[in-house]
Amino acid sequence: MTPVVQHAPAFTPEEAIRIAAGYYGLAVSATPLPSERDQNFRLRDTSGAQFVLKIANSEEALEILDLQNKALGVLGAADTGLVWPRIVRTLSGNPVVPVGEAGGQAYFVRMLTWVDGVCFANVQHRAALLASLGCALGKVDRALMGFSHPAANRKLYWDLRHASLARPHLALLADRRRAQVEPLLDAVEALNWSALPQSVIHGDANDYNILVDEAGAQVATILDLGDMVRTATVCNLAIALAYVMLGEQDPIAAAAQVAAAYHRERPLSDAEIDALDTLAGARLAMSVCYCAWQLRHAPENEYLNISNRPAWQLIEKLAVFPSGWARDVFRRACGLDAPPTPGALLVSRRKHLGPSLSISYREPLHIIRGWRQYLCDSGGRAYLDCVNNVAHVGHCHPRVARAASEQMALLNTNTRYLHEHLSAYLERLTATLPGPLSVVYLVCSGSEANELALRLARAHTGREGVIVVETAYHGNTNALIDISPYKFDGPGGRGRPAHVTVVPMPDVYRGRHRKADSGARYAEYVASAAMAAPPAAFFCESALSCAGQVMLPAGYLRNAYDAVRAAGGVCVADEVQTGFGRAGSHFWMFETQGVVPDIVTLGKPIGNGHPMGAVITTPEIAASFANGMEYFNTFGGNPVSCAVGLAVLDVIRDEGLQENARDAGEYLLKGLKDLAGRHPLIGDVRAQGLFLGFELVRDRETLEPAADEASEIVNRMKERGILLSTDGPLHNVIKIKPPLVFGRADADLLVDGLDGVLRG
Ligand SMILES: Cc1ncc(COP(=O)(O)O)c(C=O)c1O
């Protein structure tokens, strides 16, 4: 038993009834209420009026009870919009009375009127409620601004100024947990407290002390003034925020809503806003440390473990965000550093940006920060990014950002000079590929890579023709639009050029061949095309992206490559979307087909957002291209790009991201398949690692595409904070290709969100 708990009173309900009768002249029934260090009884008299009988811990000093009573008087008289309990005096007119227990120990007893309400912890935290809480806290702090009491100038364990009192308990935590908590204490110890205005605060607006009206829309009152203390005023808000964030999917955004409403009532200074996240973090740290200490004294207390869990979950969740993220969100929520409004940005975009570009979502997003698998909008809301395969190792990975900025500050030239980053990168990149693929051209985009691949193939074969797969997209240049049915057969397209042959998409769900031999069957179209018009190249993605996340059936590329090579053509694997470990089982998606291409093209993930691309081919093809005309690329392969490329490869290796793609991909695939079992709208689910898609159909027999539904789901998921997008020729496939740091917990969130949206 912990010392404070040891001093808790232990009156029976009968004794409480006797106290009510003897000291207050009330005939009541009594029900015990939970309290750790005091004892509280809910009383009801014969007229139905209700009270709380509060029997203080024997350690509690009389002046602390006086502080609470006086503060209640101030709050009751102020315009806080809340209902405050009134003090019921004894028959002899005293607000506090000492009462003896059977054992002889004396305890101070008070009686308050009852306030109805539901615990904040037990209601859904809608935006209106969060705003109401912020407003209530702001009003309470304002009301107590001029209040003083000698007892408030005490040294209280829970005062965030004394967070370091929790430090000795760090030793009770497991290493991993200590590593998460220690920085929270370091941060609060480094705060400049003299910059923070002080006043007496409530100090314990936790989710069980905040009562909400029956509708769950408004805060009714804030109970338990037992932790009142004079300290930095902003601590009151910070303590509340620590509890507001518990269990929230987007804790920082929820806290920001409370902070913004608070700021409207009691404007926070810059220093206060900047201290908020540190102070809230300190409260969490103190809470888990104190709990570890309590558990040491009462290891059998399962309740302590359970109540501690949400705090740990929150600490883990917050640890994911880079330092300064929450502070920036709070600043913007409070109207500081206000970003331009989305409306203004749209106007200038419409005026000056080429109009042949669409924007995502019905209500466009204004994204201002990225971190790992999250994006943050200008309103401070975090989104789980399930589609961005460019931010391959996670948005704004610090190792990649550091590699770029350090090299940028040192030197950025071109490939006409020797440079160790260039040589190292060429070695490292080719080491990931099968032997014959040993010659690299470094370029600046996926389009440049495919454009060059086309030139290489044409130079090597002396031919023009290209075989491509239905709905393929290979890039935005003239030559690539000509080999991209997605474009030339799409809006504004001018149809298939004569030198291009389009073969059917090897789709085993909707296509002509759906049986075990479908790989070979679909490859026959490539073979006949190659025979009819021997091509320079066969371009094919190793899993089809724009075509709607279509996985190639087994044997497709092997048979197709054999046929193309037999006709003297070159096989190009477009790995722009699929490469760098996304496949999970293999580093390159073409490896899942057991083939070795003649040319591989890379883009998107290669630089984690830095504009890079690469073409890798055999020495023979490279020799055919070396006809005297130089290939120079001003930016391709510059030292900054090579430093970035190396950092990306390092992170994939050091963080085990290919393995994570396998694990999280398989886990998500199972989740999506289970979902398809419950929702007939999902006709097909397909995946290889973290490259997944699911196709929506109105009828599983006719496969009538559900494009409107797909678009609706994507927009509704965005409202839930999860970013997805649609693709496929019928616009009915929802694609999933997140940064490779996407884990099982993210998969759960995604599947739960989809389930919710699909249930309507
Ligand atoms: C399969 C594929 N190839 C090539 C490209 C062109 O890459 P970039 O936009 O970097 O030029 C894309 C872009 O979406 C692509 O998806």
The ligand as an SDF file (V2000), in Angstrom:
LIG
                    3D

 16 16  0  0  0  0  0  0  0  0999 V2000
    4.9020    3.2230  -63.8410 C   0  0  0  0  0  0  0  0  0  0  0  0
    5.4020    4.6260  -64.0260 C   0  0  0  0  0  0  0  0  0  0  0  0
    6.4140    4.8540  -64.8530 N   0  0  0  0  0  0  0  0  0  0  0  0
    6.9050    6.0950  -65.0350 C   0  0  0  0  0  0  0  0  0  0  0  0
    6.3550    7.1840  -64.4060 C   0  0  0  0  0  0  0  0  0  0  0  0
    6.8940    8.5570  -64.6530 C   0  0  0  0  0  0  0  0  0  0  0  0
    7.5790    9.0200  -63.5450 O   0  0  0  0  0  0  0  0  0  0  0  0
    7.7620   10.5910  -63.2700 P   0  0  0  0  0  0  0  0  0  0  0  0
    6.4510   11.1580  -62.9380 O   0  0  0  0  0  0  0  0  0  0  0  0
    8.7650   10.6300  -62.1600 O   0  0  0  0  0  0  0  0  0  0  0  0
    8.3290   11.1960  -64.5040 O   0  0  0  0  0  0  0  0  0  0  0  0
    5.2810    6.9770  -63.5460 C   0  0  0  0  0  0  0  0  0  0  0  0
    4.6710    8.1290  -62.8280 C   0  0  0  0  0  0  0  0  0  0  0  0
    3.6020    8.0800  -62.3130 O   0  0  0  0  0  0  0  0  0  0  0  0
    4.8030    5.6690  -63.3590 C   0  0  0  0  0  0  0  0  0  0  0  0
    3.7710    5.4310  -62.5330 O   0  0  0  0  0  0  0  0  0  0  0  0
  1  2  1  0
  2  3  1  0
  2 15  2  0
  3  4  2  0
  4  5  1  0
  5  6  1  0
  5 12  2  0
  6  7  1  0
  7  8  1  0
  8  9  2  0
  8 10  1  0
  8 11  1  0
 12 13  1  0
 12 15  1  0
 13 14  2  0
 15 16  1  0
M  END
$$$$
